[in-house]
């Protein structure tokens, strides 16, 4: 029994390692030729060029791992079936599930590695690679201290306060609205509007030509005052508004979870970040799902050679990522619940895999 397990794992690991290596080389070469015109035009130093690729590799690695798993499952089990090893194993009374068990356990470890590696390495390395790519293109990452003007934006502070500003130049804001909420609620407590606000050196804001409305917890207006000029001791400084806002796609799961909670507490739309959150949880499981699907295809069809297996793996990978993208887009538009949208591709391929496995028992 142990000999069979070792043989199955060995037959899987060889194409998996080879596939991962080959796909990584393809990713690197494809990326190089896609942006060769930029490399030739800007002529980055060898150190900058190599450092950029080193930081980009982790992102590519987690992208190719599910495809490598699919290739390995198709190659290994197609070969086992072609050589009648599957038939011999079944004839000895050993069920298909017993053969699959060690590979499913291995794929779970691969999925866990993908998830942990993405959170601990890929998120940070991708950010650094993006900054280095800007340097290669002859640009520098935005420095908040050098930015002077920002227009038509919203900013959510960590202190239950939302700023809506039409234009911010240096330390002066025009067309500003500040909304404060009751603690631990999304109920508005105070709304301040002003045509102009200026941040002073002693860390306070002076609002000009504005109004202040105060509400109770039931949403009833209890105070309304117009003012010509009024001072507010808000801790946010002009530099705060120039700090780059991280894209939810670039956040790790914990940061994204906290970001979603902040949005919900402030009453802001959080649909897109919620979809991305569930997608980040669903994607690492792709390796396990795709392994089951790949094995089921190999056992059902008995692909004749590695070339056929390779092209089928690429086709299946495109179908998987297509289903993943469609589910994610539908969830972002509110047409599917975020959980279903993020997990739809996994569910489709898992159901298809088990259905084909059941069918393969009768072939």
Secondary structure as GFF3:
##gff-version 3
##sequence-region A 1 363
A	DSSP	alpha_helix	2	34	.	.	.	ID=ss1
A	DSSP	alpha_helix	36	42	.	.	.	ID=ss2
A	DSSP	alpha_helix	46	82	.	.	.	ID=ss3
A	DSSP	alpha_helix	85	91	.	.	.	ID=ss4
A	DSSP	alpha_helix	96	117	.	.	.	ID=ss5
A	DSSP	pi_helix	118	122	.	.	.	ID=ss6
A	DSSP	alpha_helix	123	136	.	.	.	ID=ss7
A	DSSP	beta_strand	149	156	.	.	.	ID=ss8
A	DSSP	beta_strand	161	169	.	.	.	ID=ss9
A	DSSP	beta_strand	172	181	.	.	.	ID=ss10
A	DSSP	beta_strand	188	199	.	.	.	ID=ss11
A	DSSP	beta_strand	205	215	.	.	.	ID=ss12
A	DSSP	beta_strand	221	232	.	.	.	ID=ss13
A	DSSP	alpha_helix	238	242	.	.	.	ID=ss14
A	DSSP	three_ten_helix	248	250	.	.	.	ID=ss15
A	DSSP	alpha_helix	253	265	.	.	.	ID=ss16
A	DSSP	alpha_helix	271	283	.	.	.	ID=ss17
A	DSSP	alpha_helix	286	301	.	.	.	ID=ss18
A	DSSP	alpha_helix	306	332	.	.	.	ID=ss19
A	DSSP	alpha_helix	338	360	.	.	.	ID=ss20
###
